Amino acid sequence: MLKKLILSALILFNLTIFAQAEETWTSTFNNEVNWQTVSALGNYVVQTNSGLFGIDNTSGEVIWSDITFGRLNENSFTELDSSPFAKIETDKGLFILNLFDGTKVFNSFEHGIKNVKQHFVLYQSNSIVVAGKSVSGEDIALSIDIASGKVLWSKEGSFGKLVNLVELNEDELLGITLLKNVKINSKSGDVIWSIDNSSEAKQLSNMGAFGNLLKNVAEAASEGMEIKLDFNMHPSGDYFVIGSEQRNENQSMSSNGNNIVTFTSTYRAYDVTNGEMIWKDPVQVKGQLGLTAWINNNLLVLPQGKQNSKVNLFSMLDGSGLWGKKGNGISIKGGIYDYTPTKNGMLVITTRNEKHFLNYLDTKNGLFTFDKTIKVKGHVGYTLTTELGILYATAEEMNIVNTGTGELLWDKDLKTHYKLVNHNGNHLYTYDYKAGAVISVNLDNGAIDMSGSEPVKFEENESPNTLELREKGILLSSDQNFAMYDYNGALLFQKYYASPREEGWKRALLFAGAVYAGYVSVASAMASGVLQEAGAQQGLNTVEGQTFAQLGSAYNEMGKSAGSAAGLAFNAANKRFKATKEARNYCMVLTKSENGIELLKINKDTGKSESSIPLGKNRKPNYAIDLVEGEVYLKHDSNRVKRFIL
């Protein structure tokens, strides 16, 4: 009797661990399935030699099909961020496809565009603007209504070469071209104003026909060049600034005979009502285009680059420098790649010669306050403002810097990685490489008040790459390993699943993870009311609060327009945002067993496998994963797809 009970228990245990996932449907196609994908909004798409197919996730039935794309390479299919559209590039032209119903909302060949350079999805005006070269070789821009696919307007040669397009509101667009700024009516395409964007461009305009010839030469010469611009609209919406970057070569020779390459960034300010330049002369700073911010309605410029740089605050009245000797700015070691604002200034993070530094900028007086710039090891990827100062974590270490004195709280840095840092309330949790376990830092006093009772060592030479705070404890994970500590430091479990080793198996899983991570950040803002909530927190009497609230209202309006593409995107995002709450409780792991490769659904709170999908022994698997809904689409034989729910 005892033996029977033990045997029954073992069978039940194995069924629990290795329970096979539910197969819900099988779809058969006339030709071999070449590739398949799931969009961020959940659209399941299959490509065969017969064309492209949109498949209903729940039934496996074909929603739409298009035989145009029977020879479409997967690399030619690109989902447009934060939209229900995909861009498809073929030898017949560029197409923009609505993934919900398969409608071609744009076909460059039919619309007379020979070479597409730019495309912009504009939600406020519910349109897509495409810019490029016409069949006759002229610059062309046209707008397509998202809902109907009809051309709203088409302009050949009117705008010049569009570099960027910004929605000012639902009726007006701001076009940035190589030589002009253009304000456009988004419904008709009519030009409200068109102004030369530099004194040099004005000189060419004053030269008549010869000047126009030179403009054409300049635009032709820029063909294929990477044009770097920084666009910054003031929160009031009254004016904007455009920064451009110039690469300077052959200025001098280094000791080893190689050219020294330097950069100059130029900023110009414009009045949004008429497009006129506000400053008589542009502002030039040494270094690459960097970060810009607004302080008391003036422009703060933080240049990037590998060399030392200067930070300056420029007056919006005339472009004059307000900081440093003769307004020439204040020097800092390295180029700036990030900053953390505080009440009285900002912690500035710089890099030079692959070394990283911290300093504190007093934005009221235009001064760097640390007696000595702090050198840190590794790229700074995480900061957190606390009562003790600003906590920073790099790719190698963590500490807290007192922004008033520049002193570090701990004599010895904690050895960790910024991806392994998370906080809740007045406690911060991280993985300490030296201890090999998680630790907790009390942010009120800086003390380490919890350390894992025993270290963990991950198999296959993996190191933790994610630290997640769960209700039951602190989860450390990598591709194949999992470990959880409770909040008192006790090790609750450690699990390991052997990897398949073949890289081909991991491709779809890694891609799905990237889509999921990007999706959550977008969908959270779109669908959960975070924008409006942020507006209330900022206060509706502030520019920031009003901006957040308006964005939140705009997204809610999308939801009411169920027939529009924006409405479809919003409703899908809302549904999937709710599904992410469930998806956050598990992850997927590829492992190798005697029967071949298996895809496991791992419970994050136990580390155990709840279900599995046998993927066979094919070294080049063809499958797609939707991590949000927990769905897996597996190619079976050559022309069939099976759907599993984990």
C-alpha positions in Angstrom: 0.0 0.0 0.0 2.8 2.4 0.9 4.6 1.6 -2.4 1.4 2.4 -4.3 1.1 5.8 -2.5 4.7 6.7 -3.2 4.3 5.7 -6.9 1.1 7.7 -7.2 2.7 10.7 -5.7 5.7 10.5 -8.1 3.3 10.2 -11.1 1.3 13.2 -9.9 4.5 15.1 -9.4 5.8 14.5 -12.9 2.4 15.3 -14.4 2.4 18.6 -12.6 5.9 19.5 -13.7 5.7 18.3 -17.3 2.1 18.8 -18.1 1.8 19.5 -21.8 0.3 22.9 -22.8 -3.1 23.0 -24.4 -3.3 22.8 -28.2 -6.2 25.0 -29.2 -6.3 24.9 -33.0 -4.4 23.9 -36.2 -4.4 26.0 -39.4 -3.4 24.6 -42.7 -2.0 26.7 -45.6 -1.7 25.9 -49.3 2.1 26.5 -49.3 4.9 26.1 -46.8 5.0 28.5 -43.9 8.1 30.6 -44.3 7.9 32.8 -41.3 5.4 34.1 -38.7 5.3 36.9 -36.1 3.1 38.5 -33.4 2.9 42.3 -33.3 3.1 44.3 -30.1 -0.7 44.8 -30.3 -1.3 41.1 -30.7 -1.7 40.8 -34.5 -0.7 37.3 -35.6 0.8 37.3 -39.2 1.9 34.3 -41.3 3.8 34.5 -44.5 3.9 31.7 -47.2 4.6 31.6 -50.9 0.9 32.3 -51.4 1.1 35.7 -49.6 0.7 37.3 -46.3 -2.1 36.2 -43.9 -3.6 37.8 -40.8 -4.9 35.1 -38.5 -7.5 35.3 -35.8 -5.6 34.3 -32.6 -8.5 32.5 -31.0 -9.9 30.5 -33.9 -7.0 30.2 -36.4 -9.2 31.5 -39.2 -7.8 33.8 -41.8 -9.0 37.4 -41.2 -7.3 38.8 -44.3 -4.8 37.8 -46.9 -2.7 39.5 -49.5 -1.1 37.7 -52.5 1.1 40.7 -53.2 3.6 39.5 -50.6 4.3 35.9 -51.7 8.0 36.4 -51.9 8.4 38.6 -48.8 11.5 38.3 -46.7 10.9 38.6 -43.0 13.5 41.4 -42.8 11.4 43.5 -45.2 8.5 43.5 -42.7 8.8 46.1 -39.9 6.2 47.0 -37.3 5.7 50.7 -36.9 6.2 51.6 -33.3 3.1 52.4 -31.2 0.8 51.9 -34.2 -1.4 49.2 -35.8 0.7 49.4 -39.0 3.6 47.5 -40.6 6.0 48.9 -43.2 6.7 46.5 -46.0 9.5 47.1 -48.4 9.6 45.3 -51.8 11.1 45.8 -55.2 7.7 47.1 -56.2 7.8 49.9 -53.7 6.9 50.6 -50.0 3.6 49.6 -48.5 2.0 50.5 -45.2 -0.4 47.8 -44.0 -3.1 47.9 -41.4 -2.5 44.7 -39.4 -6.0 44.6 -38.1 -7.8 44.3 -41.5 -4.9 43.9 -44.1 -5.8 47.2 -45.7 -2.9 48.8 -47.7 -3.2 52.4 -46.4 -0.2 53.4 -48.6 1.4 52.1 -51.8 4.3 54.2 -53.0 4.1 52.9 -56.5 0.5 53.8 -57.0 1.1 57.3 -55.4 4.0 58.2 -57.7 6.8 58.0 -55.2 9.8 56.3 -56.6 12.0 56.5 -53.5 10.5 56.8 -49.9 12.8 58.7 -47.5 10.6 59.3 -44.5 7.2 58.3 -43.1 5.3 59.7 -40.1 2.3 58.2 -38.3 0.3 61.1 -37.0 -2.4 60.2 -34.5 -3.8 63.6 -33.8 -4.7 64.2 -37.4 -5.3 60.4 -38.0 -3.0 60.3 -41.0 0.3 59.1 -42.4 2.6 61.5 -44.2 5.1 59.9 -46.6 8.0 61.9 -48.1 10.6 61.1 -50.8 11.3 61.5 -54.4 8.7 61.4 -57.2 9.0 59.5 -60.4 10.1 62.8 -62.0 12.8 63.2 -59.4 11.1 66.0 -57.4 10.8 66.1 -53.7 7.2 64.9 -52.8 5.1 64.6 -49.7 1.6 63.2 -49.4 -0.8 62.5 -46.6 -3.1 59.5 -46.4 -6.2 59.2 -44.2 -5.6 56.2 -41.9 -9.3 55.2 -41.7 -10.1 55.3 -45.4 -6.7 55.1 -47.1 -7.6 58.1 -49.3 -5.0 60.7 -50.1 -5.8 63.9 -48.2 -3.2 65.9 -50.1 -0.1 65.6 -52.2 2.6 68.2 -52.6 5.4 67.9 -55.1 8.3 70.3 -54.6 6.4 72.5 -52.1 8.3 71.6 -49.0 11.7 70.5 -50.1 13.4 67.6 -48.5 11.5 66.8 -45.2 13.9 65.7 -42.4 11.3 65.7 -39.6 7.6 66.3 -39.1 6.0 67.3 -35.8 2.4 67.5 -34.8 1.7 70.9 -33.2 -2.0 70.0 -32.8 -4.7 68.2 -34.7 -4.8 70.8 -37.4 -1.1 71.9 -37.8 2.2 70.3 -38.6 5.7 71.6 -38.4 8.0 70.4 -41.2 11.7 70.6 -40.8 13.5 70.5 -44.2 17.2 71.0 -45.1 16.8 74.7 -45.8 13.3 75.7 -44.6 10.9 75.3 -41.8 7.3 74.9 -42.9 4.0 75.1 -41.0 1.4 73.0 -42.7 -2.4 72.6 -42.4 -2.6 68.8 -41.7 -6.0 68.5 -43.4 -5.3 70.3 -46.7 -1.5 70.4 -46.9 -1.7 74.2 -47.4 1.4 76.0 -46.3 0.7 78.4 -43.5 4.2 79.8 -43.6 7.5 78.7 -45.1 10.7 80.4 -43.8 14.3 79.9 -44.6 15.8 78.3 -41.5 19.2 80.0 -41.6 20.9 83.2 -42.7 22.7 81.2 -45.4 19.4 79.8 -46.7 18.1 83.4 -46.8 21.1 84.6 -48.9 20.4 81.8 -51.4 16.7 82.8 -51.6 17.8 86.4 -52.3 19.9 85.2 -55.2 16.9 84.3 -57.3 17.2 81.6 -59.9 20.9 81.0 -59.3 20.2 80.7 -55.5 17.5 78.1 -56.2 20.0 76.2 -58.4 22.5 76.2 -55.5 19.7 75.0 -53.1 19.0 72.1 -55.5 22.8 71.3 -55.5 22.9 71.4 -51.7 19.9 69.1 -51.4 21.4 66.7 -54.0 24.7 66.7 -52.2 22.9 65.7 -48.9 21.4 62.7 -50.5 22.4 59.6 -48.5 23.9 61.7 -45.8 22.9 61.1 -42.2 21.4 64.4 -40.9 21.4 64.7 -37.2 18.9 67.2 -35.7 17.7 67.9 -32.2 14.2 69.3 -32.0 12.9 70.9 -28.8 9.6 72.6 -28.4 9.2 74.9 -25.4 6.4 73.6 -23.1 4.4 76.8 -23.7 4.4 76.0 -27.4 5.4 79.6 -28.3 8.8 78.7 -29.7 11.1 75.9 -30.6 14.8 75.2 -31.1 16.6 73.1 -33.7 20.1 71.8 -33.2 22.3 70.4 -36.0 25.6 68.6 -35.8 28.6 69.1 -38.1 31.5 66.8 -38.4 34.9 68.5 -38.8 37.7 66.5 -40.4 41.2 67.4 -41.5 41.4 70.2 -39.0 44.7 68.9 -37.6 46.8 65.8 -37.5 47.4 63.6 -34.5 50.9 62.3 -33.6 50.1 59.0 -35.3 49.2 60.6 -38.5 45.5 60.1 -38.3 43.0 62.9 -38.8 41.5 64.3 -35.6 37.7 64.4 -35.9 35.9 67.1 -34.0 32.2 68.1 -33.9 30.3 71.4 -33.7 26.7 71.7 -32.7 24.6 74.7 -33.9 21.3 75.8 -32.3 18.7 78.2 -33.8 15.5 79.4 -32.1 12.3 80.1 -34.0 8.9 81.7 -33.3 6.2 79.0 -33.9 3.6 81.6 -34.9 5.4 82.9 -37.9 8.6 80.8 -38.3 10.9 83.7 -37.9 14.3 83.3 -36.2 14.4 84.7 -32.7 18.1 85.0 -32.4 20.1 87.2 -34.8 22.9 84.7 -34.9 22.9 80.9 -34.2 24.5 79.5 -31.1 27.5 77.2 -31.6 29.0 74.8 -29.1 31.9 72.4 -29.3 30.8 68.7 -29.2 28.1 66.5 -30.6 24.4 67.1 -30.3 23.6 66.4 -26.7 20.8 66.9 -24.2 18.8 70.0 -24.0 16.4 71.2 -21.3 14.5 74.4 -20.3 15.4 76.4 -17.2 13.4 79.5 -16.5 12.4 79.6 -20.2 16.1 79.6 -21.2 17.8 76.8 -23.1 20.3 74.5 -21.3 22.7 72.7 -23.7 24.6 69.7 -22.5 27.0 68.5 -25.3 28.0 64.9 -25.9 31.3 63.6 -27.2 34.5 61.9 -26.2 36.3 65.1 -25.3 35.9 67.7 -22.5 32.9 69.9 -23.1 31.2 73.1 -21.9 27.7 73.5 -20.5 25.8 76.7 -21.1 22.4 78.3 -20.5 21.3 80.4 -23.5 18.9 83.3 -23.3 15.8 82.8 -25.4 15.7 86.6 -26.0 18.9 86.8 -28.0 20.9 83.6 -27.7 23.5 85.0 -25.5 25.4 82.7 -23.0 24.4 83.3 -19.4 27.1 81.1 -17.7 30.8 81.2 -17.5 33.4 83.9 -18.4 32.0 86.2 -21.1 29.1 83.8 -21.4 31.3 81.1 -22.9 29.9 78.3 -20.6 31.4 76.2 -17.8 33.9 73.4 -18.5 33.3 69.8 -17.5 35.4 66.6 -17.9 34.0 64.6 -20.8 30.8 64.7 -22.9 27.4 64.4 -21.1 25.2 61.4 -21.8 22.7 61.7 -18.9 21.6 63.7 -16.0 19.3 63.4 -12.9 17.5 66.6 -11.9 17.0 67.7 -8.3 15.3 70.6 -6.7 18.4 72.9 -7.0 20.2 71.5 -10.0 21.2 68.2 -11.6 23.7 65.4 -11.2 25.6 65.3 -14.6 27.0 62.1 -15.9 29.9 62.3 -18.5 32.3 60.0 -20.3 35.8 60.5 -21.8 38.1 57.9 -23.1 35.7 55.1 -22.0 35.9 56.4 -18.4 32.8 57.8 -16.6 32.4 60.7 -14.2 29.9 62.5 -12.0 29.5 66.2 -11.1 26.8 68.4 -9.8 25.4 71.4 -11.7 24.0 74.2 -9.7 21.5 75.5 -12.3 20.6 78.6 -10.3 24.2 80.0 -10.3 25.7 78.1 -13.3 28.4 76.3 -11.3 29.7 72.8 -10.9 29.9 72.4 -7.2 32.1 69.3 -6.6 35.7 70.1 -5.7 36.8 67.1 -7.7 34.9 65.3 -10.4 34.0 61.8 -9.2 35.3 58.9 -11.3 33.2 55.8 -11.4 33.6 52.4 -13.0 31.3 51.5 -15.9 28.4 53.1 -17.7 25.9 54.7 -15.3 22.5 53.2 -16.0 20.4 53.8 -12.9 20.0 56.8 -10.5 17.6 57.4 -7.7 17.1 60.6 -5.7 17.1 59.9 -1.9 17.3 62.0 1.3 20.9 60.9 1.5 21.8 62.1 -2.0 21.6 60.5 -5.4 22.1 56.8 -5.5 23.8 55.7 -8.8 24.5 52.2 -10.2 26.8 51.5 -13.0 27.6 48.3 -15.0 30.1 47.5 -12.1 29.2 49.3 -8.9 26.8 51.3 -6.8 27.1 54.1 -4.2 25.3 57.3 -3.0 26.7 60.7 -3.7 26.0 63.7 -1.5 25.1 66.4 -4.0 26.1 69.2 -1.6 29.6 68.0 -0.8 30.5 65.4 -3.5 31.3 62.8 -0.9 30.3 59.2 -1.3 28.3 57.5 1.5 30.1 54.2 1.4 33.9 53.9 1.6 33.8 50.8 -0.6 31.4 50.7 -3.6 28.9 47.8 -3.7 29.7 45.5 -6.6 26.6 45.1 -8.8 25.0 46.0 -12.1 22.4 48.7 -12.8 20.1 46.0 -14.3 20.0 44.3 -10.9 18.7 47.2 -8.9 15.1 47.7 -7.9 13.4 49.7 -5.1 10.2 49.7 -3.1 9.4 52.5 -0.6 12.4 53.3 1.5 14.3 50.1 0.6 16.5 49.3 -2.4 17.3 45.7 -3.4 20.3 44.6 -5.5 22.5 41.7 -6.2 25.9 41.9 -4.6 28.5 40.2 -6.8 31.0 40.0 -3.9 28.5 38.2 -1.6 26.8 36.3 -4.4 23.4 37.1 -2.9 20.8 39.8 -2.7 21.1 42.7 -0.2 18.7 45.4 1.0 19.7 49.1 1.5 17.7 51.2 3.9 17.4 54.5 2.0 16.7 56.5 5.2 20.2 55.8 6.7 22.1 54.0 4.0 22.6 50.9 6.1 22.6 47.4 4.6 19.8 45.9 6.7 19.4 42.5 4.9 21.9 40.2 3.2 21.0 36.9 1.6 21.6 34.0 4.0 23.4 31.9 1.4 25.0 32.7 -2.0 23.7 31.4 -5.3 25.8 30.2 -8.2 24.1 29.9 -11.6 24.8 27.0 -13.9 26.3 27.3 -17.4 28.5 30.2 -16.2 25.4 32.5 -16.3 25.1 35.5 -14.0 21.8 37.1 -12.9 20.6 39.6 -15.4 17.2 40.5 -13.9 16.1 41.3 -10.3 12.4 41.5 -9.8 10.5 42.4 -6.6 7.6 39.9 -6.1 5.1 39.7 -3.3 6.8 36.5 -1.9 10.4 37.7 -2.4 13.2 38.9 -4.6 13.6 37.0 -7.8 17.0 36.7 -9.5 17.0 35.2 -13.0 19.0 34.6 -16.2 18.2 32.7 -19.4 18.3 29.3 -17.7 18.5 29.9 -13.9 16.1 31.2 -11.2 16.6 31.9 -7.5 14.3 33.7 -5.0 15.1 35.1 -1.6 12.4 36.2 0.9 12.6 39.7 2.3 14.4 38.4 5.4 17.2 37.1 3.2 16.3 33.4 3.3 16.8 31.5 0.0 13.4 30.1 -1.0 14.4 28.2 -4.1 17.0 27.8 -6.9 16.1 26.2 -10.2 18.1 25.4 -13.3 17.0 24.3 -16.8 19.6 23.1 -19.2 19.8 25.2 -22.4 19.4 23.8 -25.9 22.8 25.4 -26.8 21.7 25.9 -30.4 21.4 29.7 -31.0 18.6 29.2 -33.5 16.3 28.1 -30.8 16.7 31.2 -28.8 16.0 33.7 -31.5 12.2 33.8 -31.4 12.2 33.7 -27.6 14.6 36.6 -27.3 12.7 38.6 -29.9 9.4 38.0 -28.1 11.0 39.2 -24.9 12.2 42.4 -26.5 8.7 43.0 -28.0 7.1 42.4 -24.7 9.4 44.7 -22.8 8.9 47.5 -25.3 5.2 46.8 -25.5 4.6 47.1 -21.7 6.2 50.5 -21.5 4.1 51.8 -24.4 0.9 50.2 -23.5 1.1 51.2 -19.9 1.2 54.8 -20.9 -1.5 54.4 -23.6 -4.0 52.4 -21.8 -3.8 52.8 -18.0 -4.5 56.5 -17.7 -1.0 57.1 -16.4 -0.7 60.2 -18.4 -3.7 61.8 -16.9 -2.7 60.6 -13.5 0.7 62.2 -13.9 -1.0 65.4 -14.9 -3.0 65.4 -11.7 0.2 64.8 -9.7 2.0 67.6 -11.5 -0.8 70.0 -10.9 -3.0 71.3 -13.7 -1.7 74.8 -13.0 1.7 73.8 -14.4 2.7 73.4 -18.0 3.9 69.8 -17.3 0.6 68.9 -15.7 -1.5 70.3 -18.5 0.7 68.5 -21.1 0.2 65.1 -19.4 -3.5 65.6 -19.0 -3.9 66.6 -22.6 -2.0 63.5 -23.8 -4.2 61.3 -21.6 -7.3 62.9 -23.0 -6.1 62.4 -26.5 -5.5 58.7 -25.9 -9.0 58.3 -24.4 -10.5 60.0 -27.4 -8.8 57.3 -29.5 -10.7 54.7 -27.7 -14.0 56.4 -28.5 -13.2 56.3 -32.2 -13.4 52.6 -32.6 -13.5 52.8 -36.4 -10.2 54.6 -36.6 -6.8 53.0 -36.6 -6.0 54.9 -33.5 -9.1 53.5 -31.8 -8.1 50.0 -32.8 -4.6 50.5 -31.4 -6.0 52.0 -28.2 -8.5 49.2 -27.6 -6.0 46.5 -28.3 -3.5 48.1 -26.0 -6.1 48.4 -23.3 -6.9 44.7 -23.5 -3.3 43.6 -23.6 -2.3 45.9 -20.8 -4.7 44.0 -18.5 -3.2 40.8 -19.8 0.3 41.9 -18.8 -0.7 41.6 -15.1 -1.1 37.8 -15.6 1.9 37.6 -17.9 4.2 39.1 -15.3 3.6 36.1 -13.1 5.5 33.7 -15.4 8.3 33.5 -18.0 9.3 31.2 -20.7 12.4 29.1 -20.8 13.8 26.9 -23.6 15.3 23.6 -22.4 16.6 20.4 -23.8 15.2 17.0 -22.8 15.5 13.4 -24.1 12.6 14.1 -26.5 14.2 17.2 -28.0 13.6 20.9 -27.2 10.8 22.0 -24.9 9.4 25.5 -24.2 8.5 25.7 -20.5 6.2 28.1 -18.7 8.0 28.9 -15.4 6.1 30.2 -12.4 8.1 33.1 -11.0 7.0 32.5 -7.4 8.1 28.8 -7.3 10.6 28.5 -10.2 8.7 25.3 -11.3 7.5 24.4 -14.7 3.7 24.6 -15.0 3.4 23.4 -18.6 5.5 22.7 -21.6 5.4 22.6 -25.4 7.5 19.9 -27.2 9.2 21.7 -30.1 10.9 18.6 -31.6 14.5 18.3 -32.7 14.6 20.7 -35.6 17.7 22.9 -35.3 16.0 25.7 -37.3 12.7 26.0 -35.5 9.9 28.2 -36.9 7.7 29.5 -34.1 6.3 32.8 -32.8 5.6 33.7 -29.2 3.1 36.2 -27.6 4.4 36.7 -24.1 1.5 38.9 -23.2 -1.3 36.4 -23.9 0.9 33.3 -23.2 0.4 32.0 -26.8 2.9 30.0 -28.9 2.5 29.4 -32.6 4.5 26.4 -33.9 5.1 25.4 -37.5 4.1 21.7 -37.8 5.2 19.7 -40.9 5.7 22.3 -43.7 2.3 24.0 -44.1 0.6 23.8 -40.8 0.6 26.0 -37.6 -0.5 24.8 -34.2 -1.5 27.2 -31.4 -0.7 26.4 -27.8 -1.7 28.2 -24.7 0.9 27.9 -21.9 
